[in-house]
Amino acid sequence: IVTIFLFTDYRFVILIVVYTTLFLYLEYSFGKKIYKLSNEFNTFNQSAGGTYVENATNMLSIKALGGESSIIESVSNKEALSRDMGIRKVNTNNLKWRFFQLLNGITLGIFLYLVGTAVLSKIVTIGMVLVLYTYFNKLQSYLNDVSDLHTDMIDLRSDLNQMMPIF
């Protein structure tokens, strides 16, 4: 895509390189945050499940000693921590999406301005506008695919870390 734009105007190449760099930087930054939140969510979720299972195996002893309320409170607290961490992860994903939409909108506006000035200065023809827009749209699509794959890899890595902890 950069090669195609290189034959039209150097400003397109600069825009594409800056856009791609910013996109990947945002993906990397939010990816680190989401990975950390995923690990914390899995830890809290595993802790809540462990507390529940541990107390379920000792249910007769707990009932005999009258400790049902403390057990319910303990499990509820652990589940609340897990839920809160899940909400934070979803909010971070939403914030990442908003930043991407802001970056996409601003870049598209600059791109259309550059295409318009290129048409007016007769660097590109009016028919070439559709071709340039199609290439730019493909670039956005490819970067979104990279983002989706990166998010899937983060979730998978986080899940694998929970299944096989490092000793």
N, C-alpha and C positions, 0 to 999 in steps of 0.2 A: 504494500500500500504506500509506503514511504517512497518507493521508487517511482510509482505512478505520479505521485504529487511532486516529485523532484523535477519532472519534465514540465510542470506548469509554472510553479512559482515557489521560491524558497520559503516564503511565509507559511505556506501550507505544511511544509516539512517541519518547520519550527513548531507550529501549532500541534501537529500530530505527535511529535516527540515530547513536547511538554504535557500534552493531554495523557499520553500513555504513561509517562513517568508519574504524574500526579495520581492517576488511576491505580497504578501498581503500588504506590506509596500508601494510599488510603487502604487498599486491600491488605497490605502487609501490617499496617498499624492496627486496623480493626481485627485482623486475623489473630494477632497476639492477644488482644483483649478477649476475644471470643474463646480462644483456646483456654485461657486462664479461667474464664467463667464456666466453661464446659467441665473442666477438671473439678472445680469447686462444686458445681451442681452434682456431678457424679459422686463425689465424696460425700456430700450431704445426703444424697438419695440412698447411697449404699449404707450409710450410717443409720438412716431412718429404717430401712428394711432390716438391717441387722438387729436393731433394738426391738423391732416388732417380732421377729422370729425368735430372738432370745427370750423375750417375755412370754411368747406363746408356748414355748416348751416348758416353762416353769409356771404355767397358769394355775395349776392346782395349789402350788405352794403360795403363790401370790394371793389367791383368793382366801386361803386359810389364814394368812397373816393380815388380810384387809388392806392390801396395797394397790388395789385396782386404780384408784384415782391418780396416784403418783405415776403409775405405768402409762395411763392414758395421756397424762400431761407430758411425760417424757417423749412418747411417740409423736404427739401433736407438735411439740416444739421442734423436733428433728424434721418433721414433714414441712413445717412452716419455713424453716431455713432452706430446705430444698426447693420449695415453691418460690420463695423470694429470689433465690439464685437463678432459677429458671426464668423468672420475669426479667431480671437484670440482663440475662443473655438475650432474650427476645428484644428488649429495648435497645440493646447495643446493635443487634442486627438491623433494627428499624432505623437507627441513627446512621448506620453505614449506608443503607439504601438511600436515605435522604441526601447524604453527602454525594453519593454517586449521581443522583438525579440533578443536584445542583451543578456538579461538575459537567455532566452531560449537557445540561441546558445552556450553561455559559459557553462551553466549547462549541456547541452547535450554533449559537448566536454569532460568535466570532467567525466560525467557518462560513456561515451564510454571508456575513459582511465581506469577508475576503473574496468569496466567489462573486458577489455582486460587484465589488470594485474591479475584480479581474475581468468581468464581462464588460464593464463600462470602459476599461482601458484596453479592451480588445486583446487581452492575453489569452482568454478562453472564449469559445463560442457559446451561444445560448444552449445549444444541444449538449455541450460538454458539461453543463451544470448538473444534469441528471446523472451522468457518469461519475462525476466527482462526489455527488451526494451519496450515490450507491456505494462507492468505496468507503466513504466515511461511515456510513451506516453499518457496513460489514465490519469495520474496525471496532465499532461500539459493540456489535454482536459478539465478536471474538473475545473482547475483553470481558464482557458479561459471562461468557462461557468459562473463561479462566477464573473469574470470581466464584462462580457456582462450584467448579471443581475444587477450588481451594477451600471453600466452606465445607464441602463434603469430606475432604481430606482432614480438616481440623476435627470434625465430628468423629470420624473414624479413628483418628489418632488418639483422641481423648477417650473414646470407648475402649480402645485397646490398652491404654495406660491403666484403666480401671480393672481390666480383666487380668493383666499381667503386671503387677506392680514391681518396680525395681527394688531389689533388696540391697 
